[in-house]
Amino acid sequence: MSLAPRAVLVHRRSEYEELVARHATARQVEFFLAQRGRSVAEVRERHELLHEAVHQVSAAIPAPWRRGEVERADLSRFAFAPEDVVLVVGQDGLVANVAKYVAGQPVVGFDPEPGRNPGILVPHRPGAAGSALVRAVRGSCVELTMVEATTDSGETLRALNEVYVGQPGHQSARYELRVGEATEPQSSSGLLVGTGTGATGWLRSAWQERHSALALPGRDEPSLAWFVREAWPSPATGTSYTEGLLTHGGGLEVVSASDRLVCFGDGIEADALTISWGQRLRVAVSDTRLRLVV
């Protein structure tokens, strides 16, 4: 007899909860916000919308299902199981945070504040959670491309939007870039390698800033775009290879010429890979895709 699915509810603390944790009392929070020209009523309203959304989604989980719950800050320590259905209540970025820790489980994104968030990765309303769960069980998903980074020691990191490779403080990073048959020593403020989903965020910023002629990939296309940020020309470093596309099966390699380079995904710097002198990092299209329920 197979186990009933486990619904894992993912959310993060509201801004109001974080403020209370920092300032100890609601009165102190009100004073703090007033000093900055903000109203505590607006922050409380958003807090209540989030909690009502979490309640609605939780209430829609079928009684026979098992349940789990995890906050964003604890995702790296949470063990997702193959039979899980992952219910994300929050902003689009929270789905991206979840994506690196799941491996094929259906993910359902719920928007607690429709109209405030883009809603690309959280397309469902909390009040329609019941029908969204039915679609999750039926496998009504779109599969989104992810990017994967692997060190020569076997450590792996996945991301839905992009990975950054460079100095921890975003200062000048020295490394050798290898793409196909091309090899070049470079000094730059780091590399971005991203997916079609990430092409609406940080990756797009780099693309627009340099007026690139590259056609950015769609979110379900098995390809990646990459950009070198602020490559520095010198007698020892070049700028010939600063952007390109990677298809499935291809990749780029970074060989560190610095004491410490990091690679993190989707802006989570606390969960990063590290390489040092002579170590290699390969970045490519991941075989794992995010199954987002539509």
Backbone bond lengths (Angstrom), bond angles and torsions (degrees), N, CA, C in turn:
res aa  C-N    CA-C-N  psi(-1)  N-CA   C-N-CA  omega(-1)  CA-C   N-CA-C  phi
1 M - - - 1.469 - - 1.524 108.94 -
2 S 1.328 116.20 126.28 1.461 119.98 -177.30 1.526 110.57 -78.67
3 L 1.324 114.64 151.80 1.455 120.62 178.19 1.519 110.58 -70.09
4 A 1.329 115.78 147.41 1.460 119.71 170.79 1.516 108.63 -66.65
5 P 1.331 117.88 150.81 1.476 118.92 177.74 1.527 111.21 -58.54
6 R 1.315 114.75 154.83 1.459 119.96 172.07 1.515 108.30 -108.47
7 A 1.312 116.66 123.77 1.460 121.41 175.42 1.527 107.96 -88.31
8 V 1.331 116.13 120.55 1.460 120.84 178.46 1.527 107.97 -107.11
9 L 1.311 116.09 113.93 1.457 122.53 -177.96 1.524 109.10 -90.71
10 V 1.333 116.63 120.78 1.466 121.77 -178.10 1.528 109.20 -113.71
11 H 1.297 116.59 131.66 1.467 120.92 176.52 1.517 107.68 -152.66
12 R 1.314 116.81 177.88 1.456 121.36 174.76 1.525 109.02 -131.55
13 R 1.306 115.86 161.74 1.454 119.09 178.98 1.523 109.96 -63.50
14 S 1.326 115.96 144.11 1.460 120.21 176.99 1.523 109.96 -72.50
15 E 1.319 115.81 163.00 1.459 119.93 177.12 1.529 110.39 -59.04
16 Y 1.327 116.47 -37.89 1.471 120.11 -179.64 1.534 110.52 -63.62
17 E 1.331 117.32 -42.94 1.462 120.35 178.72 1.527 111.62 -63.15
18 E 1.328 116.29 -39.70 1.458 119.79 178.69 1.527 111.06 -66.20
19 L 1.336 116.53 -38.22 1.460 120.11 178.67 1.531 111.66 -66.89
20 V 1.327 116.75 -41.63 1.464 119.89 178.20 1.524 110.56 -64.25
21 A 1.338 116.91 -39.95 1.461 120.64 178.29 1.529 110.99 -62.47
22 R 1.337 116.56 -33.48 1.464 120.75 -177.83 1.523 111.80 -81.32
23 H 1.353 116.96 -38.24 1.465 120.20 -171.84 1.530 113.88 -107.15
24 A 1.319 116.76 -1.43 1.479 123.42 170.65 1.526 115.31 81.66
25 T 1.332 119.53 -40.68 1.468 120.40 -177.95 1.521 110.84 -133.03
26 A 1.344 115.30 157.03 1.457 120.82 178.10 1.527 111.14 -63.96
27 R 1.337 116.82 -35.16 1.461 120.83 179.78 1.532 110.72 -64.98
28 Q 1.317 116.09 -40.50 1.466 120.12 177.42 1.528 111.30 -65.41
29 V 1.316 116.38 -37.15 1.470 120.46 177.32 1.527 109.94 -63.57
30 E 1.320 116.34 -43.65 1.465 120.65 179.84 1.530 110.46 -61.22
31 F 1.336 116.96 -42.94 1.462 120.92 178.63 1.526 110.80 -64.62
32 F 1.324 117.07 -44.26 1.467 122.14 -179.74 1.529 111.17 -59.13
33 L 1.325 116.90 -45.66 1.466 120.49 -178.56 1.525 111.30 -69.54
34 A 1.329 116.33 -39.09 1.471 120.03 -179.94 1.526 110.74 -61.96
35 Q 1.330 117.14 -36.27 1.465 121.16 178.20 1.525 111.53 -64.08
36 R 1.311 116.66 -20.26 1.474 121.50 -179.14 1.521 112.63 -110.39
37 G 1.324 116.11 16.30 1.450 120.83 174.91 1.512 114.61 72.76
38 R 1.340 117.31 23.05 1.453 120.89 179.75 1.523 110.15 -115.14
39 S 1.322 114.98 154.46 1.455 120.64 -179.41 1.526 109.87 -100.38
40 V 1.338 116.58 133.51 1.456 120.00 177.24 1.523 110.62 -68.05
41 A 1.342 117.19 -23.61 1.469 120.33 -179.23 1.526 110.83 -62.94
42 E 1.328 116.57 -40.87 1.465 120.11 -179.77 1.524 111.20 -66.27
43 V 1.335 115.92 -39.39 1.467 119.99 179.98 1.527 110.05 -69.18
44 R 1.322 117.14 -39.65 1.464 120.24 177.32 1.528 111.15 -65.95
45 E 1.321 116.62 -38.97 1.471 119.71 -179.89 1.528 110.61 -61.35
46 R 1.324 116.93 -43.05 1.465 119.97 178.68 1.525 110.90 -66.68
47 H 1.320 116.37 -36.34 1.466 121.52 175.49 1.531 110.22 -59.78
48 E 1.328 116.44 -45.71 1.460 120.42 -178.75 1.524 111.94 -68.42
49 L 1.339 117.65 -35.91 1.458 120.55 176.77 1.525 111.14 -63.05
50 L 1.327 116.46 -42.01 1.462 120.41 178.92 1.522 110.63 -63.50
51 H 1.324 117.04 -46.60 1.458 119.50 -177.18 1.529 111.73 -68.46
52 E 1.311 117.21 -34.56 1.463 119.68 176.35 1.527 110.36 -66.78
53 A 1.334 116.76 -38.46 1.464 120.63 177.91 1.527 110.75 -64.51
54 V 1.330 117.04 -43.70 1.468 120.94 177.76 1.529 109.96 -60.69
55 H 1.329 116.65 -42.52 1.469 121.12 179.15 1.524 110.90 -62.50
56 Q 1.338 118.06 -44.36 1.465 121.06 -178.74 1.528 111.37 -63.80
57 V 1.315 116.28 -43.50 1.470 119.38 -179.94 1.521 110.03 -66.52
58 S 1.332 117.70 -42.85 1.455 121.27 179.42 1.525 111.34 -61.34
59 A 1.346 116.61 -40.04 1.461 120.85 -178.32 1.528 112.15 -67.68
60 A 1.331 117.64 -22.46 1.468 121.18 -177.83 1.525 113.06 -84.64
61 I 1.341 117.64 -9.75 1.465 120.29 -179.38 1.529 108.74 -68.86
62 P 1.337 119.12 126.05 1.475 121.26 -178.75 1.531 111.58 -56.73
63 A 1.329 116.35 143.96 1.460 122.01 -176.44 1.533 113.89 -57.73
64 P 1.350 119.03 -38.15 1.478 117.75 -178.63 1.530 114.08 -71.78
65 W 1.326 117.79 -14.67 1.468 120.03 -177.08 1.523 110.42 -73.15
66 R 1.306 114.95 148.08 1.455 120.56 169.18 1.531 109.45 -78.61
67 R 1.309 116.32 162.38 1.462 120.10 -175.02 1.523 111.58 -131.61
68 G 1.327 114.46 149.68 1.450 122.11 171.56 1.520 108.19 -145.56
69 E 1.317 117.00 159.40 1.466 120.95 -179.71 1.516 108.91 -147.20
70 V 1.336 116.56 139.50 1.460 119.86 -178.86 1.519 109.35 -149.22
71 E 1.328 115.92 139.22 1.459 121.28 174.03 1.520 110.01 -87.67
72 R 1.300 115.92 157.76 1.471 121.88 -178.02 1.522 111.89 -52.92
73 A 1.316 117.00 -41.96 1.462 120.84 -175.51 1.526 112.56 -64.60
74 D 1.335 117.18 -19.31 1.467 121.09 -176.35 1.521 112.71 -105.66
75 L 1.319 118.90 6.92 1.457 121.12 -175.39 1.531 112.65 -58.80
76 S 1.313 116.99 -39.98 1.467 119.59 -176.25 1.524 112.16 -67.01
77 R 1.341 117.51 -15.82 1.464 121.85 -179.06 1.525 112.91 -106.99
78 F 1.326 116.68 2.37 1.467 120.59 -176.38 1.526 109.68 -96.66
79 A 1.335 116.33 136.46 1.471 121.10 -178.99 1.527 109.61 -98.99
80 F 1.325 116.87 104.60 1.460 121.12 174.85 1.527 109.19 -77.50
81 A 1.333 116.11 141.81 1.463 122.05 179.91 1.529 109.50 -104.04
82 P 1.338 117.77 156.76 1.465 120.80 -177.15 1.528 113.63 -59.15
83 E 1.339 118.04 -30.20 1.468 120.24 -176.58 1.526 113.08 -89.28
84 D 1.323 118.42 5.46 1.463 121.34 -177.49 1.526 112.03 -69.87
85 V 1.322 115.12 148.05 1.460 123.78 164.14 1.525 105.48 -113.92
86 V 1.322 117.30 120.01 1.454 121.78 -170.55 1.529 109.42 -98.19
87 L 1.316 116.68 120.33 1.465 123.58 -176.89 1.520 108.63 -109.20
88 V 1.316 116.29 110.80 1.467 121.82 -175.46 1.526 108.92 -105.15
89 V 1.322 116.68 121.89 1.465 121.83 178.67 1.522 107.99 -114.55
90 G 1.337 116.16 110.64 1.460 118.93 -178.64 1.509 111.50 158.83
91 Q 1.309 115.87 -156.95 1.455 122.10 -178.73 1.533 110.62 -78.65
92 D 1.340 115.16 166.63 1.462 120.68 179.30 1.525 111.77 -54.44
93 G 1.333 116.76 -39.29 1.452 120.63 -177.15 1.515 113.64 -62.00
94 L 1.339 117.32 -24.88 1.462 119.34 179.25 1.526 110.55 -69.19
95 V 1.329 118.00 -33.54 1.469 120.59 175.28 1.526 109.96 -64.23
96 A 1.334 116.40 -41.78 1.466 119.78 176.90 1.525 111.02 -61.39
97 N 1.333 117.65 -38.88 1.464 121.15 177.34 1.522 111.15 -62.47
98 V 1.335 116.70 -39.74 1.463 121.85 -178.91 1.521 111.25 -70.29
99 A 1.335 116.56 -36.13 1.467 121.57 -170.39 1.520 113.16 -55.21
100 K 1.318 118.04 -35.38 1.467 120.52 -176.03 1.515 112.96 -72.21
101 Y 1.348 117.46 -12.51 1.464 120.52 -176.59 1.527 113.42 -109.00
102 V 1.324 118.39 -3.45 1.460 120.86 178.64 1.524 109.37 -108.47
103 A 1.324 115.59 162.99 1.467 120.19 -176.27 1.526 109.97 -143.30
104 G 1.323 115.24 70.32 1.456 119.95 176.22 1.512 114.81 100.71
105 Q 1.339 118.84 -9.96 1.463 120.13 177.18 1.532 109.81 -67.89
106 P 1.345 118.33 143.21 1.468 119.16 176.18 1.523 110.87 -67.00
107 V 1.331 115.62 137.36 1.467 122.00 -179.71 1.529 107.99 -118.00
108 V 1.324 116.28 128.14 1.456 122.24 179.88 1.523 108.19 -114.54
109 G 1.337 116.88 120.70 1.453 121.09 -178.24 1.513 112.23 -100.68
110 F 1.330 117.10 127.58 1.467 122.98 -179.77 1.526 109.74 -115.76
111 D 1.322 115.62 130.65 1.461 121.89 -178.05 1.527 110.06 -96.63
112 P 1.337 118.62 112.06 1.467 120.20 -179.48 1.527 113.28 -76.77
113 E 1.345 117.37 -14.64 1.466 121.10 -177.99 1.528 109.91 -134.69
114 P 1.325 118.53 70.11 1.474 120.22 -179.50 1.525 110.87 -55.92
115 G 1.318 115.54 134.71 1.457 121.12 -178.45 1.511 112.48 98.47
116 R 1.325 117.13 -22.95 1.458 120.32 178.18 1.524 110.79 -94.54
117 N 1.335 116.62 -33.82 1.458 122.41 178.31 1.523 109.90 -100.59
118 P 1.343 118.22 152.25 1.465 119.67 175.93 1.520 112.28 -57.57
119 G 1.333 117.14 -37.00 1.459 120.33 176.11 1.515 114.94 78.75
120 I 1.332 117.54 12.47 1.465 120.26 -178.75 1.523 110.91 -68.47
121 L 1.329 116.35 -41.85 1.460 121.05 -179.35 1.526 112.36 -100.10
122 V 1.332 116.75 -9.57 1.475 120.95 175.86 1.531 107.74 -124.14
123 P 1.347 117.45 70.11 1.462 120.36 -172.56 1.519 114.99 -81.26
124 H 1.346 118.65 -7.86 1.462 121.19 -172.74 1.523 111.82 -98.61
125 R 1.330 115.47 145.53 1.460 121.19 172.52 1.530 108.80 -85.73
126 P 1.316 118.12 141.26 1.468 119.87 179.91 1.529 113.40 -57.02
127 G 1.331 117.10 -33.44 1.463 120.37 -179.93 1.518 113.63 -67.85
128 A 1.330 117.00 -15.37 1.466 121.63 179.11 1.519 111.26 -106.42
129 A 1.328 116.96 26.06 1.460 120.68 -175.66 1.522 112.29 -63.31
130 G 1.331 117.36 -34.93 1.462 120.24 -178.78 1.517 112.24 -59.14
131 S 1.329 117.11 -48.95 1.470 120.43 -179.69 1.524 110.90 -69.18
132 A 1.330 117.70 -32.14 1.467 120.49 178.26 1.531 110.33 -66.15
133 L 1.330 117.11 -36.74 1.456 120.33 177.86 1.527 111.25 -67.38
134 V 1.310 117.11 -36.12 1.469 120.62 175.64 1.519 110.09 -61.40
135 R 1.324 117.29 -43.33 1.462 120.53 178.92 1.535 111.47 -65.80
136 A 1.332 115.81 -34.58 1.462 119.23 178.01 1.521 110.89 -63.14
137 V 1.334 116.57 -44.22 1.463 120.92 -179.72 1.529 110.70 -66.17
138 R 1.323 116.91 -34.90 1.464 121.13 179.57 1.524 112.63 -77.72
139 G 1.329 116.69 -9.28 1.458 119.49 179.51 1.513 114.53 79.59
140 S 1.333 116.85 28.18 1.474 120.65 179.18 1.529 109.11 -79.76
141 C 1.327 115.75 77.66 1.458 121.36 -172.29 1.522 111.39 -125.71
142 V 1.319 115.08 151.64 1.460 121.62 165.40 1.519 106.38 -103.55
143 E 1.329 116.54 138.03 1.460 120.50 -177.40 1.522 109.33 -99.42
144 L 1.322 116.22 118.70 1.454 122.55 -175.57 1.526 110.58 -100.43
145 T 1.322 115.69 136.39 1.461 121.70 179.41 1.523 110.76 -66.03
146 M 1.333 115.82 141.88 1.453 121.86 175.35 1.522 109.54 -122.88
147 V 1.326 116.39 160.36 1.459 122.76 177.96 1.527 107.95 -108.10
148 E 1.329 116.36 143.49 1.458 120.88 -177.07 1.520 110.78 -130.70
149 A 1.311 116.80 135.06 1.464 123.27 176.67 1.518 108.45 -116.29
150 T 1.346 116.47 136.04 1.459 121.93 -178.17 1.516 109.60 -134.88
151 T 1.332 116.79 130.22 1.457 120.97 177.62 1.527 109.52 -84.62
152 D 1.331 116.42 165.22 1.462 119.63 178.72 1.522 112.29 -71.19
153 S 1.345 117.40 -7.84 1.464 120.83 174.57 1.527 111.95 -96.64
154 G 1.351 116.58 3.49 1.449 120.66 173.30 1.509 116.58 95.89
155 E 1.334 119.25 0.50 1.463 120.99 177.31 1.524 109.51 -75.68
156 T 1.325 115.57 142.25 1.463 120.82 -173.71 1.518 111.04 -131.04
157 L 1.318 116.08 145.24 1.464 123.02 176.44 1.524 107.97 -140.24
158 R 1.322 116.65 134.87 1.470 121.50 176.62 1.519 110.09 -115.84
159 A 1.342 116.06 154.80 1.462 120.81 176.78 1.521 109.20 -148.22
160 L 1.320 115.48 151.57 1.464 120.86 179.91 1.519 111.46 -87.13
161 N 1.327 117.97 -36.88 1.461 121.75 -177.26 1.529 111.90 -94.53
162 E 1.339 115.72 -65.50 1.459 119.71 -176.94 1.512 110.51 -161.07
163 V 1.340 115.05 161.14 1.462 120.97 167.56 1.519 107.54 -114.47
164 Y 1.327 115.05 147.55 1.458 123.05 174.60 1.519 107.66 -111.22
165 V 1.327 117.11 135.22 1.453 122.43 175.57 1.522 107.42 -124.02
166 G 1.320 117.55 122.62 1.459 119.84 -179.93 1.513 111.39 172.39
167 Q 1.332 115.61 -163.77 1.458 121.46 177.76 1.527 110.05 -70.94
168 P 1.337 118.75 144.85 1.462 120.52 178.62 1.529 112.78 -55.73
169 G 1.338 117.54 -34.92 1.459 120.85 -179.46 1.511 113.84 -94.51
170 H 1.348 116.72 14.17 1.462 122.97 179.71 1.533 112.16 59.90
171 Q 1.349 116.40 27.16 1.454 120.58 174.75 1.529 108.50 -89.09
172 S 1.321 116.84 -168.01 1.458 120.21 -175.50 1.532 110.67 -68.10
173 A 1.318 114.99 126.11 1.463 121.99 178.06 1.527 108.41 -108.46
174 R 1.324 116.80 136.32 1.463 121.51 177.78 1.531 108.23 -112.92
175 Y 1.332 114.46 133.45 1.455 120.51 -175.17 1.531 108.44 -165.81
176 E 1.314 115.53 171.15 1.465 120.96 171.70 1.523 107.35 -109.71
177 L 1.325 116.19 127.44 1.463 121.89 179.57 1.519 109.22 -97.95
178 R 1.330 116.04 130.52 1.454 121.56 177.61 1.523 109.03 -124.80
179 V 1.339 115.79 118.73 1.464 121.81 178.02 1.524 107.45 -132.15
180 G 1.331 116.67 112.60 1.454 119.12 -175.92 1.519 110.46 60.64
181 E 1.340 116.16 -125.17 1.461 120.63 178.68 1.527 112.24 -89.14
182 A 1.327 116.85 -7.16 1.469 120.76 -176.21 1.526 111.01 -86.26
183 T 1.335 115.09 140.12 1.465 122.19 177.00 1.517 108.53 -138.31
184 E 1.346 116.59 134.30 1.464 119.26 -179.42 1.521 110.69 -151.11
185 P 1.346 117.94 129.28 1.467 119.52 169.63 1.525 108.77 -71.03
186 Q 1.328 116.63 135.34 1.458 119.82 -177.83 1.525 111.00 -136.10
187 S 1.337 113.75 155.55 1.453 122.31 168.81 1.524 106.32 -129.88
188 S 1.319 117.43 120.62 1.460 120.06 -174.58 1.526 109.43 -152.61
189 S 1.325 115.51 177.90 1.465 119.31 174.36 1.525 110.94 -91.59
190 G 1.335 116.01 20.42 1.460 119.98 172.17 1.512 113.68 114.77
191 L 1.330 114.65 170.69 1.458 121.84 179.40 1.521 109.73 -116.66
192 L 1.324 114.80 147.37 1.455 122.25 169.88 1.520 107.98 -116.45
193 V 1.316 116.84 131.80 1.462 122.00 174.58 1.521 106.48 -129.28
194 G 1.338 116.92 119.22 1.453 118.21 -172.08 1.507 115.11 -140.59
195 T 1.312 113.92 170.37 1.457 123.93 -176.34 1.531 111.18 -98.27
196 G 1.331 115.17 179.58 1.460 119.65 174.49 1.514 112.21 -64.91
197 T 1.333 117.68 -32.54 1.471 120.21 175.13 1.520 110.04 -64.52
198 G 1.328 115.98 -41.29 1.463 120.51 178.82 1.513 113.94 -72.92
199 A 1.335 116.71 -10.35 1.461 120.51 -178.43 1.526 112.76 -70.80
200 T 1.327 117.34 -2.21 1.464 120.43 174.69 1.526 111.75 -100.56
201 G 1.345 117.68 0.22 1.455 120.61 -175.02 1.507 113.62 -124.06
202 W 1.335 116.61 -122.83 1.467 123.34 -175.31 1.528 110.61 -58.51
203 L 1.319 116.01 -40.91 1.458 120.14 -179.61 1.535 110.99 -61.31
204 R 1.319 115.50 -41.35 1.467 119.39 -179.47 1.525 111.28 -66.00
205 S 1.329 115.88 -33.63 1.461 119.98 178.01 1.530 110.46 -60.91
206 A 1.351 116.22 -45.68 1.471 120.09 178.40 1.523 110.89 -64.85
207 W 1.317 116.24 -39.35 1.469 122.60 179.88 1.529 111.33 -62.75
208 Q 1.334 116.20 -45.35 1.466 120.65 -178.36 1.522 111.41 -70.71
209 E 1.316 116.78 -39.96 1.462 120.67 -175.19 1.520 111.78 -60.64
210 R 1.330 116.73 -36.62 1.471 119.68 -178.64 1.524 112.45 -96.81
211 H 1.347 117.12 5.44 1.470 121.69 -179.90 1.530 110.19 52.50
212 S 1.324 114.94 48.04 1.461 121.19 -175.64 1.521 111.39 -68.48
213 A 1.335 115.27 144.45 1.464 121.66 176.64 1.522 111.55 -90.86
214 L 1.345 117.86 -0.09 1.458 120.03 178.38 1.523 111.14 -64.03
215 A 1.321 116.26 142.23 1.464 121.05 173.19 1.527 107.14 -89.56
216 L 1.327 116.66 110.15 1.459 119.90 -178.10 1.527 110.13 -65.29
217 P 1.331 117.94 143.76 1.466 120.44 -177.16 1.518 112.60 -70.86
218 G 1.326 116.46 156.91 1.454 121.91 170.92 1.518 109.56 -77.63
219 R 1.332 116.65 163.48 1.459 118.82 -170.67 1.526 113.55 -69.39
220 D 1.345 118.25 -21.14 1.461 119.33 177.78 1.526 112.57 -105.17
221 E 1.338 116.92 4.46 1.466 120.01 177.10 1.526 109.89 -76.99
222 P 1.341 117.75 137.02 1.466 120.31 -179.43 1.523 112.28 -80.60
223 S 1.322 115.98 59.23 1.462 120.89 -179.99 1.526 109.49 -148.11
224 L 1.336 114.76 162.94 1.458 122.25 -178.31 1.521 109.67 -130.75
225 A 1.327 116.12 153.78 1.463 121.38 170.58 1.525 107.85 -112.11
226 W 1.341 116.23 144.52 1.465 119.24 178.73 1.522 110.59 -133.26
227 F 1.329 115.06 146.95 1.457 122.32 -179.67 1.528 109.49 -139.58
228 V 1.335 115.54 136.44 1.466 121.31 171.31 1.520 107.49 -92.24
229 R 1.309 117.18 128.26 1.465 121.79 -177.20 1.531 110.02 -89.28
230 E 1.312 116.18 122.28 1.473 123.15 171.61 1.533 112.47 51.23
231 A 1.325 115.89 54.94 1.470 119.90 177.29 1.525 109.58 -63.38
232 W 1.341 116.21 138.53 1.467 121.62 -174.40 1.526 109.94 -107.88
233 P 1.363 117.03 121.54 1.470 119.42 177.54 1.526 110.70 -82.95
234 S 1.318 116.10 133.01 1.462 121.22 178.21 1.529 107.54 -153.78
235 P 1.350 118.29 172.99 1.466 118.89 176.73 1.526 113.14 -58.30
236 A 1.346 116.50 -23.72 1.469 119.15 -176.06 1.519 113.74 -106.67
237 T 1.361 117.13 -11.66 1.462 119.68 -176.46 1.522 110.03 -132.91
238 G 1.346 115.88 149.42 1.455 120.58 -175.90 1.511 113.63 -119.10
239 T 1.336 114.14 175.06 1.468 121.31 -179.19 1.526 111.07 -136.13
240 S 1.319 116.81 27.20 1.476 120.08 -176.28 1.522 112.61 -76.73
241 Y 1.334 117.10 -27.56 1.463 120.71 -175.62 1.527 108.86 -123.38
242 T 1.335 115.63 98.61 1.464 119.37 -175.03 1.527 113.40 -126.50
243 E 1.321 118.75 -1.51 1.455 120.23 176.34 1.517 109.32 -162.57
244 G 1.320 115.76 160.19 1.449 119.04 179.05 1.517 111.41 172.38
245 L 1.334 114.98 -179.18 1.459 122.54 177.86 1.521 109.44 -119.29
246 L 1.321 115.97 145.33 1.455 122.41 176.47 1.520 108.34 -120.70
247 T 1.317 117.22 126.59 1.455 120.72 176.70 1.525 109.40 -97.07
248 H 1.323 116.48 169.91 1.457 120.48 -178.98 1.526 109.51 -61.52
249 G 1.312 115.49 129.86 1.458 120.83 -176.16 1.511 112.98 100.06
250 G 1.332 117.00 -21.70 1.457 121.27 176.13 1.516 110.19 -97.51
251 G 1.310 116.25 176.37 1.457 119.73 179.01 1.509 110.63 -176.71
252 L 1.309 115.06 175.04 1.462 119.97 173.19 1.519 108.19 -124.48
253 E 1.326 115.10 157.58 1.458 120.76 -177.55 1.527 109.51 -128.39
254 V 1.309 115.83 137.02 1.458 123.36 176.33 1.522 107.76 -114.69
255 V 1.333 116.54 123.35 1.464 121.60 175.83 1.526 106.82 -107.65
256 S 1.316 117.10 117.99 1.455 121.00 -172.58 1.526 112.04 -68.23
257 A 1.339 115.97 134.05 1.458 122.91 169.91 1.527 108.88 -120.85
258 S 1.329 114.87 24.97 1.462 123.01 178.08 1.519 108.98 -124.55
259 D 1.322 115.36 162.92 1.459 119.72 179.72 1.520 110.81 -65.84
260 R 1.356 116.21 -34.04 1.464 118.84 -178.71 1.517 110.07 -154.63
261 L 1.324 115.82 121.55 1.453 122.49 169.82 1.524 108.00 -119.59
262 V 1.326 115.45 148.44 1.464 119.53 179.00 1.517 109.81 -120.55
263 C 1.318 114.66 157.83 1.463 121.74 173.49 1.515 106.69 -134.12
264 F 1.342 116.71 117.92 1.455 120.05 176.56 1.520 109.77 -129.72
265 G 1.320 115.62 158.80 1.455 120.72 -175.91 1.504 113.18 -116.01
266 D 1.328 115.97 140.56 1.462 123.48 173.21 1.524 113.27 52.81
267 G 1.327 115.43 37.13 1.455 120.82 172.64 1.517 116.23 79.06
268 I 1.346 118.35 3.17 1.462 120.29 -178.80 1.530 108.23 -91.83
269 E 1.317 116.52 87.53 1.461 121.64 -175.35 1.523 112.37 -70.26
270 A 1.333 116.82 -23.23 1.463 119.57 -177.70 1.525 111.98 -72.35
271 D 1.325 117.58 -16.71 1.467 121.64 -179.28 1.527 107.30 -118.31
272 A 1.328 116.57 87.12 1.461 120.89 -170.68 1.523 111.55 -132.83
273 L 1.337 115.06 154.28 1.459 121.84 168.80 1.526 108.05 -88.70
274 T 1.319 116.51 151.59 1.462 121.85 179.98 1.516 109.99 -128.80
275 I 1.329 116.76 135.09 1.462 121.18 172.84 1.522 109.01 -130.05
276 S 1.340 116.38 150.74 1.455 122.66 -179.15 1.523 109.57 -123.00
277 W 1.330 117.01 -169.46 1.463 123.10 -174.62 1.531 112.29 -45.13
278 G 1.319 116.07 123.57 1.450 121.60 174.16 1.513 115.64 80.32
279 Q 1.331 118.31 -10.64 1.458 120.30 178.28 1.524 110.61 -76.07
280 R 1.332 115.01 152.89 1.461 120.77 -176.13 1.527 111.09 -114.60
281 L 1.329 114.19 146.91 1.457 121.86 175.17 1.520 107.70 -131.07
282 R 1.319 116.86 125.81 1.463 121.42 178.26 1.525 109.06 -107.21
283 V 1.340 116.22 134.62 1.458 122.15 178.87 1.523 108.54 -121.77
284 A 1.333 116.26 129.53 1.461 120.60 -174.87 1.527 109.86 -154.64
285 V 1.321 115.74 174.18 1.462 121.23 173.06 1.529 108.38 -65.63
286 S 1.328 116.69 131.97 1.457 121.01 -179.56 1.528 110.93 -78.33
287 D 1.313 115.61 145.59 1.467 119.76 172.36 1.521 111.06 -72.94
288 T 1.333 116.87 -21.48 1.467 122.32 176.41 1.521 109.44 -85.44
289 R 1.322 116.56 134.27 1.464 121.85 177.30 1.520 109.39 -121.26
290 L 1.319 116.29 150.37 1.456 120.02 177.06 1.528 108.84 -81.38
291 R 1.325 116.45 125.14 1.472 122.02 177.90 1.519 108.36 -94.84
292 L 1.325 116.13 95.36 1.469 122.34 -177.32 1.522 109.57 -95.37
293 V 1.318 116.53 124.08 1.468 121.49 -178.30 1.524 109.41 -73.51
294 V 1.323 115.81 130.40 1.473 121.64 -177.98 1.515 110.12 -115.49
